């Protein structure tokens, strides 16, 4: 005997369950989040987010690849990362009104799951326990990123110090 379950599913529910930021959520909580998302397709080469503009949504790559690029004051463009299926960007725009720190450009045709900030805020206002879970996960994620940044900064300063010593520069005062 075959049993078929007809559960209401939003297109983003499965993808949200695979994203580390939302892995701790239960099915119903994930479904609530998925209900405020929508899918967008962008052509190769299109700019999804522009550096120094106000962000307004979280984006999760469903298909394709995007590049994170920072425009330096010297007009140099530095590629910071390439994101693929399951990766996300724009998460900070869900919790703060700050300018986007880099361009995000489609390297291929991409399909994105988009979670608008206003809908996200309204959902969390109606569901404080969901808000607590999500904000706790945000804190863990930010803590992890800060720890990794500190390690990279330490390694970069050590390398600079070692290079200066190799070139015969005196040790700095401080």
PEFENNOR-V847494 format. One record per backbone hydrogen bond with DSSP energy under -0.5 kcal/mol. NH is the residue of the N-H (numbers start at 1). CO is the residue of the C=O. Records with the same first field share a line. If there is no record, write none. Layout:
NH->CO, CO
This chain:
5->3
6->4
7->5
13->10
16->12
17->13
18->14, 15
19->15, 16
22->19
23->19, 20
25->22
30->26
31->27
32->28
33->29
34->30
35->31
36->33
37->34
38->114
40->112
42->110
45->106
46->43
48->46, 104
49->104
52->100
53->50
55->53, 98
58->115
59->89
60->113
61->87
62->60, 111
63->111
66->83
67->105
68->81
69->67, 103
70->78
71->69
72->70, 76
75->72
78->70, 76
79->77
80->68, 78
81->68
83->66
86->61
87->84
89->59
93->90
94->91
95->92
96->92
98->96
100->53
103->69
104->49
105->67
106->46
107->65
108->65
110->42
111->63
112->40
113->60
114->38, 112
115->58
116->36, 114
117->56
120->116
121->117
122->118
123->119
124->120
125->121
126->122
127->123
131->127
132->128
133->129
134->130
135->131
136->132
137->133
138->134
139->135
140->136
141->137
142->138
143->139
144->140
145->141
146->142
147->143
148->144
149->145
150->146
151->147
152->148
153->149
154->150
155->151
156->152
157->153
158->154
159->155
160->156
161->157
162->158
163->159
164->160
165->161
166->162
167->163
168->165
169->164
